[in-house]
Amino acid sequence: MNISTVNEDAFSRLVVIGASWGGVDALRVLLQKITVPFNFAIVVVIHQDRSKKSALSQIFTEIMPFSVLEAGDKQPLVGGEVYVSTPNYHLLVEQNGTLSHTVDRLVNYSRPSIDVLFHTAADAYGDRVVAVVLTGANKDGAEGARCVKQRGGQVFVQDPKEAEAKAMPLATIDIVDVDFIGDLDALASKLNALV
Amino acid sequence: MPKYQNDEDYDIHALLETIYLKWGYDFRGYSKASITRRIFFFLKEEKITRIPELQYQLVRDKALFYRFIRDVTVNVTEMFRDPEFYLSVKQNIIPQLKTYPHIKIWHAGCATGEEAYSLAILLDQSGILGRSTIYATDINRTVLDRAKKGIFSDSFLQQYEKNFNNSGLTGNLSDYFEKGYDHVIMDSRLRKNIVFTEHDLVIDHVFGEMQLIFCRNVLIYFTRELQNQVIDLFSESLDFGGYLCLGGKETLDFFSGKDKFITKDADNKIYQKTK
């Protein structure tokens, strides 16, 4: 059997972002503040209507100075690019630096689930993972963020006071000793400071 | 560079090797993140603390192994998943199927059968169910037993009805089932032309000359190497002019024999074998 090895050079850090209610606007603001070029890879899970196709990557690509791709099956992660989830599919990070999908049952009433992304990212990349929890009206992401912390990664959370829906940031702050809480400006600065 | 990322990664690989050696089921080409998650759920379910312990017991305990297969290979499906796909099948494939005296269809990885019944409904409305045989296969015996019964929980009924209404079909989904207390029983007329049977895409062989193969949201669980092997199996099992339908995230783009196919509907992942 062929066991792929990790391409250490493909990206520096793995930034995983979870967003739900109000997430599209928050992401737009956050991503526009990312300094180009950057050498980390960004993977985003956003809750969307499961019965619809998403045009999100297309919309974002038009306004961002970098590629925002809808995550492909077994797509290799590359620094400087953003990968967005597809409605009705869980998005997972593999240990060989690729993305994969499942149609496994809903987690936190969601598919894709932020927990699934965070959990698999933590398993695959441990202390190279930075998890970012943005606005949302549920608890998805909190357990996954805990897992990221346990594996030596960092957790940043959007300030609940600024978030359009504060439940998701609060749920994470509630159970995780988070590394940073701030508004989208401050979160972008933290990401830009990553080496 | 070490061959394995960490001890847990090693444990998973060792477990999958052992299962292959002992039982002949080959999960070594499955995507690791997903199967690892499922194995950890199974550990929790069985109250086993560590993977090497599971490995030891799986060699010795046949009943445990059957529970492992039952839980670890179960896939989730829904009726008329992706309605626009069914609409495309109706428009792009059904007219050609109508020209055949007998129609053989392989629905690979049918899980609990929701999509096999969906396809049977589409064939029925097209007037060709009577001369069609749907071979609906899965690796998991337990889900096949459920599929054969054609009894589904009604918790997703609303979603299924919405899907049905967007699939270009006439009438209502309720024309095809009887409502029970908390479940629906599919019309036995649909079931007559479906043959549910065990088949493992990884180790079993070609499946007759098919005019249509459905395999949706199964390949995503496999590595690219295994995907190639399985698509090759499909290619070998298809008649010239036959169709292969994959799931939304699946594609022939990385398949070495993709020249044998033309893309009939890129959005809905419908391919036709032409060589």
Boltz contact constraints between the chains, C-beta under 6 A:
constraints:
  - contact:
      token1: [A, 1]
      token2: [B, 28]
      max_distance: 6.0
  - contact:
      token1: [A, 3]
      token2: [B, 3]
      max_distance: 6.0
  - contact:
      token1: [A, 5]
      token2: [B, 1]
      max_distance: 6.0
  - contact:
      token1: [A, 73]
      token2: [B, 220]
      max_distance: 6.0
  - contact:
      token1: [A, 73]
      token2: [B, 249]
      max_distance: 6.0
  - contact:
      token1: [A, 74]
      token2: [B, 224]
      max_distance: 6.0
  - contact:
      token1: [A, 89]
      token2: [B, 249]
      max_distance: 6.0
  - contact:
      token1: [A, 92]
      token2: [B, 33]
      max_distance: 6.0
  - contact:
      token1: [A, 94]
      token2: [B, 32]
      max_distance: 6.0
  - contact:
      token1: [A, 94]
      token2: [B, 33]
      max_distance: 6.0
  - contact:
      token1: [A, 95]
      token2: [B, 5]
      max_distance: 6.0
  - contact:
      token1: [A, 95]
      token2: [B, 32]
      max_distance: 6.0
  - contact:
      token1: [A, 100]
      token2: [B, 31]
      max_distance: 6.0
  - contact:
      token1: [A, 100]
      token2: [B, 33]
      max_distance: 6.0
  - contact:
      token1: [A, 101]
      token2: [B, 220]
      max_distance: 6.0
  - contact:
      token1: [A, 101]
      token2: [B, 249]
      max_distance: 6.0
  - contact:
      token1: [A, 102]
      token2: [B, 34]
      max_distance: 6.0
  - contact:
      token1: [A, 103]
      token2: [B, 76]
      max_distance: 6.0
  - contact:
      token1: [A, 103]
      token2: [B, 217]
      max_distance: 6.0
  - contact:
      token1: [A, 104]
      token2: [B, 76]
      max_distance: 6.0
  - contact:
      token1: [A, 105]
      token2: [B, 76]
      max_distance: 6.0
  - contact:
      token1: [A, 120]
      token2: [B, 33]
      max_distance: 6.0
